[in-house]
Amino acid sequence: MRTATYTWCVVLFAGMALAAMSGVGDAKTAPVALPPTPPLEAAALTEHEMEVVWETSVLLDPGTTLRKLWLRGDFLVAVGSNNRIYVINAATGVRMYSHLVAPPTATVWPPAAAKDTLYVPTTTTLWAFRGPDGERAGHTMLSFSPSGGAATNGTQVFLPDPKGWLQAVSVSPDTLPWNLWKSGMATASPVLFRGIDQVSEQNAAGYVDPPTDVAVRGDAAKGWGGESWGRWTEDTMTAAPVVDSTLVYFGGQNGAIYASMQNVRNVVWEHQAEGAIVADLKRTKSGLILAASLDYSLYAFAGPSGRIVWRYNAGEPLRRAPYAIGKQVFVPTREAGLTALDATNGKAQWSLADGIGVVTAESDTLYALGRAGDLLAVDRQNGKVRFSVPLAPGVLVAPNEAEAGVISLATPSGQVMAVARKRSPEEIARKEAEELAAKEAAAAAAAPKKETPPPPPPTATVTPTTPAEAVPPKEPPPKKEPPPKKEPPPKKAPPPKKEPPPKREPPPKREPPRRGR
């Protein structure tokens, strides 16, 4: 009996092994891994004279997918479903670094970049990563919850919050002091910062004793992660702000649009629109500030003065941010599709009903997203579609508002590529020369100007000659004879002097008569 039972067990296990090896009879067999699908088919690229500039794949954590893709300066930033960011060099496709920045239940908001530093805001924190290796340049817990994308000037990061505040967070140890004045007695030890590292231990060096009987006015906090100032817009703020060299511009859902100084809470100008501002603010190449409103209008402000340069009526609420590319502004709407405007005067040039968003552009072609999920190549002059290329399902696109013509795409499975139109060797050489000249010009502008010493006096150079090559001396030019001297006019003779009248002789004196004797 035992022998028979043992024999049946052996036969049973052998059958299960054969079924597993043949893939038959087991519904739970692990699926065979399929090759990853690229964002674009190679055949479609070849047909339309396009090429892959670079291609890579990010190493996703098990069970996760890519959900977001942004282009910020030289950084192409992808975000996984577990809120791990993957940073890729946008020019070369080299994978730079990855960091887990928030738990899966939090939100990672659109980042901002300044020079070689990437600032990543989440629901609760602000991160900074520096250089090609992603060295952690700062990390601070926020006292508010951001509700939109970030903007930065390299000294502060500006973030909107759902309570209607624009928050300015210091990201430099040399930032100006706070300007939110608060009076009262100091009862807690102030925190000092060493460079960009926050001191967090009560007994660590860097804590000082609280001052006594001193009114604290909020100007003692400097360093990384300090909230420099805030501005209340009286309603929820979801639109990402925008900055120029001196001001920061932001708007709230109460319809107010502000321009403020960057280092202090000093409003330069304010405009009240007739509808809420829910889309990110943008800035054109010429410096105009674009604000889309639910009052059907796209406003273009002169940044420093706040003057309305032009106003475009879209005929429907504007819930998405415009795209500012070169001398054109592209407005996406639900009904009209994609409308091209002249950036100088706001006049409509053409509309594309099938367009829902902008990918990038080059000098004569606009690459847009179609309603069917395809990539459209559109003539920038008349809005006619030149060709369309189908995209893979669920593909992620990073809008690029520079006129570089490079399209950044990614699939949820982690396949990332950059695509562009094929260029001739002459075009590539010319483009590289232009980029090099632009970098040199920027470096020259940023370098301190040195005083040039006065040029040395010219020295006479004598060229020795042989007797056979003796050069006859040049005869000096004949001297010009001086003009003849003009004879002075003859002097006029003085008038003859009048002789004085002759003196009259006095009459002779008469002798007195003699008296007779």
C-alpha positions as CSV (number, residue, x, y, z in Angstrom):
1,M,0.0,0.0,0.0
2,R,2.7,2.4,0.9
3,T,4.6,1.5,-2.2
4,A,1.6,2.2,-4.4
5,T,0.9,5.5,-2.7
6,Y,4.5,6.5,-3.2
7,T,4.4,5.5,-6.9
8,W,1.2,7.6,-7.4
9,C,2.8,10.6,-5.7
10,V,5.8,10.3,-8.0
11,V,3.6,10.1,-11.1
12,L,1.5,13.1,-9.9
13,F,4.5,15.3,-9.3
14,A,6.1,14.3,-12.6
15,G,2.9,15.2,-14.4
16,M,2.8,18.6,-12.7
17,A,6.4,19.2,-13.7
18,L,5.7,18.3,-17.3
19,A,2.6,20.5,-17.4
20,A,4.6,23.4,-16.0
21,M,7.4,22.9,-18.6
22,S,4.9,22.7,-21.5
23,G,2.8,25.6,-20.3
24,V,-0.4,23.5,-20.5
25,G,-2.8,22.9,-17.7
26,D,-1.7,25.7,-15.3
27,A,-3.7,28.9,-15.6
28,K,-1.3,30.7,-13.2
29,T,1.8,30.3,-15.3
30,A,3.9,33.5,-15.3
31,P,3.3,35.5,-18.6
32,V,6.2,35.7,-21.0
33,A,7.8,39.2,-20.9
34,L,7.0,41.1,-24.2
35,P,9.5,43.5,-25.8
36,P,8.9,47.1,-24.7
37,T,6.9,49.2,-27.1
38,P,8.6,52.5,-28.3
39,P,6.7,55.7,-28.2
40,L,7.0,56.0,-32.0
41,E,7.4,53.4,-34.7
42,A,10.7,53.5,-36.6
43,A,9.0,53.0,-39.9
44,A,6.8,56.1,-39.4
45,L,9.9,58.2,-38.5
46,T,11.7,57.1,-41.6
47,E,8.7,57.8,-43.8
48,H,8.6,61.4,-42.7
49,E,12.3,62.1,-42.7
50,M,12.6,62.0,-38.9
51,E,15.1,60.3,-36.7
52,V,15.7,59.2,-33.1
53,V,18.2,61.6,-31.5
54,W,18.7,59.3,-28.5
55,E,16.8,56.5,-26.8
56,T,17.0,55.0,-23.3
57,S,14.9,53.2,-20.7
58,V,14.6,54.1,-17.0
59,L,14.9,51.3,-14.4
60,L,11.4,51.4,-12.8
61,D,10.8,50.0,-9.4
62,P,8.8,46.7,-9.6
63,G,5.1,47.2,-10.2
64,T,5.4,50.9,-11.1
65,T,4.9,52.9,-14.2
66,L,5.7,56.4,-15.5
67,R,3.0,58.9,-15.1
68,K,4.4,62.4,-15.7
69,L,7.1,63.9,-17.9
70,W,8.5,67.5,-17.8
71,L,11.3,69.3,-19.5
72,R,13.1,71.9,-17.4
73,G,16.2,73.4,-18.9
74,D,18.7,70.6,-19.4
75,F,16.7,68.2,-17.3
76,L,14.1,65.8,-18.6
77,V,12.2,64.7,-15.5
78,A,10.0,61.6,-15.4
79,V,7.9,60.7,-12.3
80,G,6.9,57.1,-11.4
81,S,3.6,56.0,-9.9
82,N,5.5,55.6,-6.6
83,N,6.7,59.2,-6.8
84,R,10.3,58.4,-7.7
85,I,11.8,60.9,-10.1
86,Y,14.1,59.9,-12.9
87,V,16.3,62.7,-14.3
88,I,17.8,62.4,-17.8
89,N,20.0,64.8,-19.7
90,A,17.7,66.3,-22.3
91,A,20.5,66.8,-24.9
92,T,22.3,63.4,-24.7
93,G,19.8,61.0,-23.1
94,V,22.2,60.0,-20.4
95,R,20.4,58.8,-17.2
96,M,21.6,61.1,-14.5
97,Y,20.0,60.1,-11.2
98,S,16.7,59.0,-9.5
99,H,15.3,59.8,-6.1
100,L,12.2,58.9,-4.2
101,V,10.8,62.3,-3.2
102,A,7.4,61.5,-1.7
103,P,5.1,58.6,-0.7
104,P,2.7,57.3,-3.3
105,T,-0.2,59.1,-1.8
106,A,1.4,62.6,-2.2
107,T,1.6,64.8,-5.3
108,V,4.8,65.8,-7.1
109,W,4.2,69.2,-8.7
110,P,6.0,70.5,-11.8
111,P,9.6,71.4,-10.9
112,A,11.7,74.4,-11.6
113,A,15.4,74.7,-12.7
114,A,18.1,77.3,-12.3
115,K,21.5,76.7,-13.8
116,D,22.5,73.2,-12.7
117,T,20.0,72.8,-9.8
118,L,16.6,71.2,-10.0
119,Y,13.9,72.1,-7.5
120,V,11.1,69.6,-6.9
121,P,8.1,70.5,-4.8
122,T,5.8,67.9,-3.4
123,T,2.7,68.1,-1.1
124,T,4.8,68.4,2.0
125,T,8.4,69.0,1.0
126,L,10.8,70.9,-1.3
127,W,13.8,69.1,-2.7
128,A,16.9,70.5,-4.5
129,F,19.3,68.3,-6.5
130,R,22.5,69.8,-8.0
131,G,24.8,68.7,-10.8
132,P,24.8,65.7,-13.1
133,D,24.9,63.3,-10.1
134,G,21.9,64.8,-8.3
135,E,23.8,65.7,-5.2
136,R,21.2,66.7,-2.6
137,A,21.4,70.5,-2.4
138,G,18.6,71.0,0.1
139,H,15.5,69.4,1.6
140,T,12.9,71.2,3.8
141,M,9.5,70.3,5.2
142,L,7.0,73.0,4.1
143,S,4.5,74.6,6.5
144,F,2.0,74.7,3.7
145,S,0.8,72.4,0.9
146,P,1.6,73.6,-2.6
147,S,-1.2,73.4,-5.1
148,G,0.7,74.1,-8.4
149,G,4.0,74.2,-10.2
150,A,7.1,76.1,-9.1
151,A,9.1,79.0,-10.5
152,T,12.5,80.1,-9.3
153,N,15.2,82.8,-9.7
154,G,17.9,80.7,-8.2
155,T,17.6,82.4,-4.8
156,Q,13.9,81.7,-4.0
157,V,11.3,79.2,-5.2
158,F,7.8,80.6,-5.6
159,L,4.9,78.2,-5.0
160,P,1.1,78.7,-4.9
161,D,-1.0,77.2,-2.1
162,P,-4.7,76.3,-1.9
163,K,-5.4,79.0,0.7
164,G,-4.6,81.7,-1.8
165,W,-1.0,82.5,-0.9
166,L,2.0,82.8,-3.1
167,Q,4.8,81.5,-0.9
168,A,8.5,82.5,-1.5
169,V,10.9,79.8,-0.1
170,S,14.5,80.7,0.3
171,V,17.0,78.3,-1.4
172,S,20.1,80.3,-0.8
173,P,22.0,81.0,2.5
174,D,22.5,84.6,1.3
175,T,18.8,85.4,0.8
176,L,17.6,88.7,2.1
177,P,15.8,88.5,5.5
178,W,12.1,87.9,5.9
179,N,9.9,90.9,5.5
180,L,6.8,89.5,7.3
181,W,7.0,91.6,10.4
182,K,5.8,90.0,13.6
183,S,6.1,91.6,17.0
184,G,6.2,89.9,20.4
185,M,8.5,88.3,23.0
186,A,10.9,85.6,21.8
187,T,10.1,82.4,23.7
188,A,11.8,79.8,21.4
189,S,15.3,79.2,20.3
190,P,15.9,80.4,16.7
191,V,17.4,78.0,14.2
192,L,20.5,78.9,12.4
193,F,21.5,77.3,9.1
194,R,25.0,76.2,8.0
195,G,25.1,76.6,4.3
196,I,22.3,74.5,3.0
197,D,22.0,71.9,5.8
198,Q,19.3,72.5,8.3
199,V,20.3,72.0,11.9
200,S,17.6,69.8,13.5
201,E,19.0,68.6,16.8
202,Q,18.3,70.7,19.9
203,N,21.8,70.4,21.3
204,A,23.7,70.7,18.0
205,A,26.1,73.5,17.4
206,G,24.3,76.3,15.6
207,Y,21.5,76.8,18.2
208,V,21.7,79.9,20.3
209,D,20.0,81.0,23.4
210,P,16.8,83.0,22.9
211,P,17.1,86.8,23.4
212,T,15.3,88.2,26.4
213,D,13.1,91.3,26.5
214,V,13.7,91.7,22.8
215,A,10.9,92.2,20.2
216,V,11.5,89.8,17.4
217,R,10.5,91.3,14.0
218,G,11.1,88.2,11.8
219,D,14.3,89.4,10.2
220,A,16.7,86.9,11.8
221,A,15.9,83.9,9.6
222,K,18.2,83.2,6.7
223,G,19.3,80.1,4.9
224,W,17.9,77.2,3.0
225,G,14.2,76.4,3.3
226,G,13.1,79.6,5.2
227,E,9.8,81.0,4.0
228,S,10.8,84.5,3.0
229,W,7.4,86.1,2.4
230,G,3.9,85.4,1.3
231,R,1.1,87.3,-0.6
232,W,-2.6,86.5,-0.2
233,T,-4.8,86.6,-3.2
234,E,-8.1,86.0,-1.2
235,D,-8.9,82.8,-3.0
236,T,-7.3,79.5,-4.0
237,M,-4.2,79.7,-6.2
238,T,-3.5,76.8,-8.6
239,A,-1.6,78.7,-11.4
240,A,2.1,78.4,-11.4
241,P,3.8,81.8,-11.2
242,V,6.4,83.1,-13.7
243,V,9.5,85.3,-13.1
244,D,11.7,87.6,-15.1
245,S,14.9,89.4,-14.0
246,T,13.3,91.5,-11.3
247,L,9.7,90.6,-10.7
248,V,7.4,87.6,-10.0
249,Y,4.0,87.4,-11.6
250,F,1.1,85.3,-10.2
251,G,-2.7,85.1,-10.2
252,G,-5.5,83.6,-8.1
253,Q,-9.0,82.2,-8.6
254,N,-10.4,85.6,-7.6
255,G,-9.2,86.9,-10.9
256,A,-6.5,89.2,-9.5
257,I,-3.1,89.2,-11.3
258,Y,-0.1,90.6,-9.4
259,A,3.4,91.7,-10.1
260,S,5.7,91.8,-7.1
261,M,9.3,92.3,-6.3
262,Q,11.1,89.0,-5.8
263,N,13.0,89.4,-2.6
264,V,10.4,91.4,-0.7
265,R,6.6,91.5,-0.6
266,N,6.2,94.7,-2.5
267,V,3.4,94.7,-5.2
268,V,4.4,96.7,-8.2
269,W,1.0,96.5,-10.0
270,E,-2.3,94.6,-9.9
271,H,-5.0,93.9,-12.4
272,Q,-8.5,92.5,-11.7
273,A,-9.7,90.2,-14.5
274,E,-13.4,89.3,-14.8
275,G,-12.8,85.6,-14.3
276,A,-10.6,83.2,-12.3
277,I,-7.0,82.5,-13.2
278,V,-6.6,78.7,-13.1
279,A,-3.9,78.1,-15.8
280,D,-0.2,78.7,-15.4
281,L,1.2,82.1,-16.3
282,K,3.7,82.3,-19.2
283,R,6.2,84.7,-20.5
284,T,7.0,85.4,-24.2
285,K,10.4,85.8,-25.7
286,S,9.9,89.6,-25.9
287,G,9.0,89.8,-22.2
288,L,5.2,89.9,-22.2
289,I,3.4,88.2,-19.3
290,L,0.5,86.0,-20.5
291,A,-2.4,85.2,-18.1
292,A,-5.4,83.1,-19.3
293,S,-8.7,83.7,-17.6
294,L,-12.1,82.1,-17.4
295,D,-13.5,85.4,-18.7
296,Y,-12.6,84.1,-22.2
297,S,-9.6,86.4,-22.4
298,L,-5.9,85.9,-22.7
299,Y,-4.1,89.0,-21.3
300,A,-0.7,90.1,-22.4
301,F,0.9,92.5,-20.0
302,A,4.1,94.6,-20.3
303,G,6.0,93.1,-17.3
304,P,7.5,96.1,-15.5
305,S,4.5,98.5,-16.1
306,G,1.5,96.2,-16.1
307,R,0.1,97.9,-19.2
308,I,-2.2,95.6,-21.2
309,V,-0.4,95.3,-24.6
310,W,-3.2,93.2,-26.1
311,R,-6.2,91.1,-25.1
312,Y,-7.5,88.1,-27.1
313,N,-11.1,86.9,-26.7
314,A,-11.2,83.1,-27.2
315,G,-15.0,82.9,-27.1
316,E,-14.8,80.3,-24.3
317,P,-13.2,79.9,-20.8
318,L,-9.4,79.4,-20.9
319,R,-8.6,76.6,-18.5
320,R,-5.2,75.6,-20.0
321,A,-2.0,77.7,-20.2
322,P,-0.9,79.1,-23.5
323,Y,2.4,78.2,-25.2
324,A,4.8,81.0,-26.1
325,I,7.2,80.0,-28.9
326,G,9.2,82.6,-30.7
327,K,6.9,85.3,-32.3
328,Q,3.8,83.2,-31.8
329,V,1.5,82.3,-29.0
330,F,-0.7,79.1,-29.2
331,V,-3.9,79.0,-27.2
332,P,-5.5,75.5,-26.6
333,T,-9.3,75.5,-26.1
334,R,-12.0,72.8,-26.0
335,E,-14.1,73.9,-28.9
336,A,-11.7,75.7,-31.3
337,G,-8.8,73.4,-30.8
338,L,-5.4,75.2,-31.2
339,T,-5.2,78.8,-32.2
340,A,-2.1,80.6,-33.3
341,L,-1.7,84.3,-32.3
342,D,0.8,87.0,-33.3
343,A,2.8,87.5,-30.1
344,T,3.2,91.2,-30.8
345,N,-0.4,92.2,-31.2
346,G,-2.5,89.2,-30.3
347,K,-4.2,88.8,-33.6
348,A,-5.3,85.3,-34.6
349,Q,-3.4,83.8,-37.5
350,W,-5.1,80.4,-37.9
351,S,-6.9,77.7,-36.0
352,L,-6.5,73.9,-36.0
353,A,-9.6,72.1,-34.8
354,D,-7.8,68.8,-34.4
355,G,-5.1,70.2,-32.2
356,I,-5.2,70.0,-28.4
357,G,-1.7,70.9,-27.3
358,V,1.8,71.8,-28.4
359,V,4.8,69.5,-28.2
360,T,7.6,71.8,-29.7
361,A,8.4,73.8,-32.8
362,E,11.2,74.7,-35.2
363,S,11.5,77.6,-37.5
364,D,8.7,76.6,-40.0
365,T,7.0,73.6,-38.3
366,L,4.9,73.2,-35.2
367,Y,4.5,69.8,-33.6
368,A,1.2,69.4,-31.9
369,L,-0.9,66.7,-30.3
370,G,-4.1,65.6,-32.1
371,R,-7.4,64.6,-30.6
372,A,-6.8,61.0,-31.8
373,G,-3.6,60.8,-29.9
374,D,-1.2,61.3,-32.8
375,L,1.6,63.7,-33.5
376,L,0.9,66.4,-36.0
377,A,3.4,68.4,-38.0
378,V,1.8,71.7,-38.8
379,D,2.9,74.6,-41.0
380,R,3.4,77.6,-38.7
381,Q,2.4,80.1,-41.4
382,N,-1.0,78.7,-42.3
383,G,-1.8,75.9,-39.9
384,K,-2.0,73.2,-42.5
385,V,-1.1,69.7,-41.3
386,R,1.9,68.3,-43.3
387,F,1.8,64.8,-41.8
388,S,0.7,62.9,-38.8
389,V,2.4,60.0,-36.9
390,P,0.5,57.7,-34.5
391,L,1.8,57.5,-30.9
392,A,1.8,54.5,-28.7
393,P,-1.1,54.2,-26.2
394,G,-0.7,56.3,-23.0
395,V,2.5,58.0,-24.3
396,L,3.8,60.9,-22.2
397,V,4.9,64.1,-23.9
398,A,7.1,66.9,-22.4
399,P,6.2,70.3,-24.0
400,N,9.3,72.2,-25.2
401,E,8.7,75.9,-25.8
402,A,12.2,76.4,-27.3
403,E,12.4,76.4,-31.1
404,A,14.8,73.5,-31.0
405,G,12.5,71.0,-32.8
406,V,13.3,68.1,-30.4
407,I,10.3,66.0,-29.3
408,S,10.6,64.3,-25.9
409,L,8.4,61.2,-25.4
410,A,8.1,58.4,-22.9
411,T,5.9,55.3,-22.4
412,P,4.4,54.2,-19.1
413,S,6.8,51.2,-19.2
414,G,9.8,53.5,-19.1
415,Q,11.0,53.8,-22.7
416,V,12.2,57.4,-23.3
417,M,13.3,58.9,-26.5
418,A,14.0,62.2,-28.2
419,V,12.9,62.6,-31.9
420,A,13.7,65.4,-34.4
421,R,13.7,66.0,-38.1
422,K,16.7,64.7,-40.0
423,R,19.3,67.4,-40.7
424,S,22.0,67.6,-43.2
425,P,25.7,67.8,-42.0
426,E,25.7,71.5,-43.0
427,E,22.6,72.2,-40.8
428,I,24.2,70.3,-37.9
429,A,27.4,72.3,-38.2
430,R,25.6,75.6,-38.4
431,K,23.4,74.7,-35.4
432,E,26.4,73.7,-33.3
433,A,28.2,76.9,-34.3
434,E,25.2,79.0,-33.3
435,E,24.9,77.2,-30.0
436,L,28.6,77.7,-29.3
437,A,28.4,81.4,-30.2
438,A,25.4,81.8,-27.9
439,K,27.3,80.1,-25.0
440,E,30.3,82.2,-25.6
441,A,28.2,85.4,-25.7
442,A,26.5,84.4,-22.5
443,A,29.8,83.6,-20.8
444,A,31.2,86.9,-22.0
445,A,28.2,88.8,-20.7
446,A,28.4,87.1,-17.3
447,A,32.2,87.6,-16.9
448,P,33.4,90.8,-15.1
449,K,34.6,93.4,-17.6
450,K,38.3,94.1,-17.4
451,E,39.7,97.5,-18.0
452,T,41.8,97.4,-21.2
453,P,45.2,99.3,-20.8
454,P,45.8,102.1,-23.3
455,P,47.6,100.9,-26.5
456,P,51.4,101.5,-26.5
457,P,52.6,104.4,-28.7
458,P,53.4,103.3,-32.3
459,T,57.1,102.6,-32.9
460,A,58.8,103.3,-36.2
461,T,60.0,100.1,-37.9
462,V,63.1,100.3,-40.1
463,T,63.3,97.7,-42.8
464,P,66.9,97.0,-43.8
465,T,67.7,96.9,-47.5
466,T,70.6,95.8,-49.5
467,P,72.6,98.2,-51.7
468,A,70.9,96.8,-54.8
469,E,67.5,97.4,-53.3
470,A,68.3,100.8,-52.0
471,V,65.3,102.9,-52.1
472,P,66.0,106.5,-53.2
473,P,64.9,109.0,-50.5
474,K,61.7,110.7,-51.2
475,E,62.0,114.3,-52.1
476,P,60.2,116.5,-49.7
477,P,57.2,118.2,-51.1
478,P,57.9,121.8,-52.3
479,K,57.3,124.3,-49.6
480,K,54.4,126.6,-50.3
481,E,55.5,130.2,-50.5
482,P,53.7,132.3,-48.1
483,P,51.2,134.7,-49.6
484,P,52.6,138.3,-50.1
485,K,52.1,140.5,-47.2
486,K,49.5,143.1,-47.8
487,E,50.8,146.7,-47.6
488,P,49.1,148.5,-44.8
489,P,46.9,151.4,-45.9
490,P,48.6,154.8,-45.8
491,K,48.0,156.6,-42.7
492,K,45.8,159.6,-43.0
493,A,47.6,162.9,-42.3
494,P,46.4,164.6,-39.2
495,P,44.3,167.7,-39.8
496,P,46.4,171.0,-39.6
497,K,46.5,172.5,-36.3
498,K,44.7,175.8,-36.1
499,E,47.1,178.7,-35.2
500,P,46.0,180.7,-32.3
501,P,44.9,184.3,-33.1
502,P,47.7,186.9,-32.8
503,K,47.9,188.6,-29.4
504,R,46.8,192.1,-29.4
505,E,49.4,194.6,-28.3
506,P,48.3,196.6,-25.3
507,P,47.8,200.3,-26.1
508,P,50.7,202.6,-25.3
509,K,50.6,204.1,-21.9
510,R,49.9,207.9,-22.0
511,E,52.2,210.1,-20.1
512,P,50.6,212.4,-17.7
513,P,50.6,216.0,-18.7
514,R,53.3,218.0,-17.2
515,R,52.3,220.8,-14.9
516,G,53.7,224.3,-15.6
517,R,56.0,225.9,-13.2
